[in-house]
Amino acid sequence: MDQVVEGMWLVPGGSSNWVIVKDPGSSSFTLIDGGYPADYGRLLDSIRQIGLRPQDCRAALVTHGHVDHIGGLQKLATELEVPVLCHVDEVRNLVGPQREQVTIGRIVPRLWRARVRSWLRTALSLEALEPVSITPAGVFHDGETLHVPGSPTVFHFPGHTSGASAFLFETAGQRLLVSGDIAITAHETLPAETPRLRMLPSMFHHDRTQAQASLDRLMSLQPDVVLPGHGPALRLRPSHGHGVAVP
C-alpha cells in the first residue's frame, strides 16, 4: 500500500487500485472503488492493515461501474451494508448486466498481442466473468462536495463510461485527485515505461473521443498528485504538462 499523505492510501489489487481515506477525527473512512470480485479478501485485509474495521466504512464511492472497480464492493454492500454511491449517469453500469465495458468482440481481434492475452488471463483469474450487480444507495452529481470522510468534490468526466467521475481532495496543502480510469499510469496491456498519465487502449472506452477530452479537462484541475485506477500514484510538476514521477 502507498500512503500518499497522512490518512490516505492507494492500494493495488490484483489488477486495479482502490483508495482508502480516513477521517482524522474518528475511525470511519471512505473507500473509493473495490477491485475485481476475487479482490474482496484483499480489500478487507488492506482496511485492517491500517488499523481500521471494514464495518466502519462510511461510504464506498465508485469512479465507474466496470467489474474490476466494483467487483469487490458487492459483498461489502450486501454483507456489511456499506452504502455504495455513484454518479447519476453511472447507475445502469452498477446494476448491470449490460455495461459500457469491453466486449469479447473487441478483445478477440487483439489477442495476437501478448500483453492483451496476459491481461485477459489475469482478469479471468480474478473472476471477471462473475455476475456483479449493485443497487446504489445514492447518487452524486458533477461539482457536488460529498459529506463523507475527506469531503471530496465530484468531477464528471464521461467517455470511459457515461458516468465516469474523479474525486478531488484538498488536504495538507495539496490537491489529490482520484482519477479512476480517466487517467492511469500503467496497465498490463500497455508497454512498461516511466509512470506518466496516459489513457487505456481504445477498446476499454465507451467513447474514446470523449474520454480524451475528459483527460484534457482533468488536467485543468491542476492536481498535485493523481491516484489512478491502474498503476502507481503520480506526483505532478506543473511545468511538465502531464507530469512525471517524483523520486
Secondary structure in CASP SS format (residue, H / E / C, confidence):
PFRMAT SS
TARGET T0000
AUTHOR 0000-0000-0000
METHOD secondary structure of the structure
MODEL  1
M C 1.00
D E 1.00
Q E 1.00
V E 1.00
V E 1.00
E C 1.00
G C 1.00
M E 1.00
W E 1.00
L E 1.00
V E 1.00
P E 1.00
G C 1.00
G C 1.00
S C 1.00
S C 1.00
N E 1.00
W E 1.00
V E 1.00
I E 1.00
V E 1.00
K E 1.00
D C 1.00
P C 1.00
G C 1.00
S C 1.00
S C 1.00
S C 1.00
F E 1.00
T E 1.00
L E 1.00
I E 1.00
D C 1.00
G C 1.00
G C 1.00
Y C 1.00
P H 1.00
A H 1.00
D H 1.00
Y H 1.00
G H 1.00
R H 1.00
L H 1.00
L H 1.00
D H 1.00
S H 1.00
I H 1.00
R H 1.00
Q H 1.00
I C 1.00
G C 1.00
L C 1.00
R C 1.00
P H 1.00
Q H 1.00
D H 1.00
C E 1.00
R E 1.00
A E 1.00
A E 1.00
L E 1.00
V C 1.00
T C 1.00
H C 1.00
G C 1.00
H C 1.00
V H 1.00
D H 1.00
H H 1.00
I H 1.00
G C 1.00
G C 1.00
L H 1.00
Q H 1.00
K H 1.00
L H 1.00
A H 1.00
T H 1.00
E H 1.00
L C 1.00
E C 1.00
V C 1.00
P C 1.00
V E 1.00
L E 1.00
C E 1.00
H E 1.00
V H 1.00
D H 1.00
E H 1.00
V H 1.00
R H 1.00
N H 1.00
L H 1.00
V H 1.00
G C 1.00
P C 1.00
Q C 1.00
R C 1.00
E C 1.00
Q C 1.00
V C 1.00
T C 1.00
I H 1.00
G H 1.00
R H 1.00
I H 1.00
V H 1.00
P H 1.00
R H 1.00
L C 1.00
W C 1.00
R C 1.00
A H 1.00
R H 1.00
V H 1.00
R H 1.00
S H 1.00
W H 1.00
L H 1.00
R H 1.00
T H 1.00
A H 1.00
L H 1.00
S H 1.00
L C 1.00
E C 1.00
A C 1.00
L C 1.00
E C 1.00
P C 1.00
V C 1.00
S C 1.00
I C 1.00
T C 1.00
P C 1.00
A C 1.00
G E 1.00
V E 1.00
F E 1.00
H C 1.00
D C 1.00
G C 1.00
E C 1.00
T E 1.00
L C 1.00
H C 1.00
V C 1.00
P C 1.00
G C 1.00
S C 1.00
P C 1.00
T E 1.00
V E 1.00
F E 1.00
H E 1.00
F C 1.00
P C 1.00
G C 1.00
H C 1.00
T C 1.00
S C 1.00
G C 1.00
A C 1.00
S E 1.00
A E 1.00
F E 1.00
L E 1.00
F E 1.00
E E 1.00
T E 1.00
A C 1.00
G C 1.00
Q E 1.00
R E 1.00
L E 1.00
L E 1.00
V E 1.00
S E 1.00
G E 1.00
D C 1.00
I C 1.00
A C 1.00
I E 1.00
T C 1.00
A C 1.00
H C 1.00
E C 1.00
T C 1.00
L C 1.00
P C 1.00
A C 1.00
E C 1.00
T C 1.00
P C 1.00
R C 1.00
L C 1.00
R E 1.00
M C 1.00
L C 1.00
P C 1.00
S H 1.00
M H 1.00
F H 1.00
H C 1.00
H C 1.00
D C 1.00
R H 1.00
T H 1.00
Q H 1.00
A H 1.00
Q H 1.00
A H 1.00
S H 1.00
L H 1.00
D H 1.00
R H 1.00
L H 1.00
M H 1.00
S C 1.00
L C 1.00
Q C 1.00
P C 1.00
D C 1.00
V E 1.00
V E 1.00
L E 1.00
P E 1.00
G C 1.00
H C 1.00
G C 1.00
P C 1.00
A C 1.00
L E 1.00
R E 1.00
L C 1.00
R C 1.00
P H 1.00
S H 1.00
H H 1.00
G C 1.00
H C 1.00
G C 1.00
V C 1.00
A C 1.00
V C 1.00
P C 1.00
END
